[in-house]
Amino acid sequence: MIPGAVLGWDMGAALALAHALGIDTLITAELLPEIEAVMVRKLNEQIGENHG
């Protein structure tokens, strides 16, 4: 954990949510890392703008 930064998502929770929503977990496991990378980068950019 780094104060003021997002490092990543809880993939176990994300996969459990996908399963609960009826989304194929194999597809989810394939796509989530790429989605996570973009979201983490964008969230950290926003955090930097707000604290910079």
C-alpha positions as CSV (number, residue, x, y, z in Angstrom):
1,M,0.0,0.0,0.0
2,I,1.2,3.4,-0.9
3,P,-0.6,6.5,0.5
4,G,-2.1,8.5,-2.3
5,A,-1.8,5.9,-4.9
6,V,-3.8,2.9,-6.3
7,L,-1.7,-0.2,-6.8
8,G,-4.3,-2.6,-8.2
9,W,-7.5,-4.4,-7.7
10,D,-8.4,-7.4,-5.6
11,M,-8.6,-9.9,-8.4
12,G,-10.1,-12.6,-6.2
13,A,-13.0,-10.2,-5.4
14,A,-13.3,-9.2,-9.0
15,L,-13.5,-12.8,-10.2
16,A,-16.0,-13.6,-7.4
17,L,-18.1,-10.7,-8.5
18,A,-18.0,-11.8,-12.2
19,H,-19.0,-15.3,-11.1
20,A,-21.9,-13.9,-9.1
21,L,-23.1,-11.8,-12.1
22,G,-23.0,-14.9,-14.3
23,I,-20.0,-13.7,-16.4
24,D,-17.6,-16.4,-17.6
25,T,-14.7,-16.3,-15.1
26,L,-12.2,-17.6,-17.7
27,I,-12.9,-14.6,-20.0
28,T,-12.9,-12.3,-17.0
29,A,-9.5,-13.6,-15.9
30,E,-8.2,-13.0,-19.4
31,L,-9.5,-9.4,-19.7
32,L,-9.3,-8.0,-16.2
33,P,-5.5,-7.5,-16.0
34,E,-5.6,-5.2,-19.1
35,I,-8.6,-3.3,-17.8
36,E,-7.0,-3.0,-14.3
37,A,-3.8,-1.6,-15.8
38,V,-5.7,1.2,-17.6
39,M,-7.9,2.0,-14.6
40,V,-4.9,2.1,-12.1
41,R,-3.0,4.4,-14.4
42,K,-6.0,6.8,-14.9
43,L,-6.9,6.8,-11.2
44,N,-3.3,7.6,-10.3
45,E,-3.2,10.4,-12.8
46,Q,-6.4,11.9,-11.3
47,I,-4.9,11.5,-7.8
48,G,-1.7,13.3,-8.9
49,E,-3.7,16.1,-10.5
50,N,-5.7,16.6,-7.3
51,H,-2.7,16.6,-5.0
52,G,-0.2,18.3,-7.3
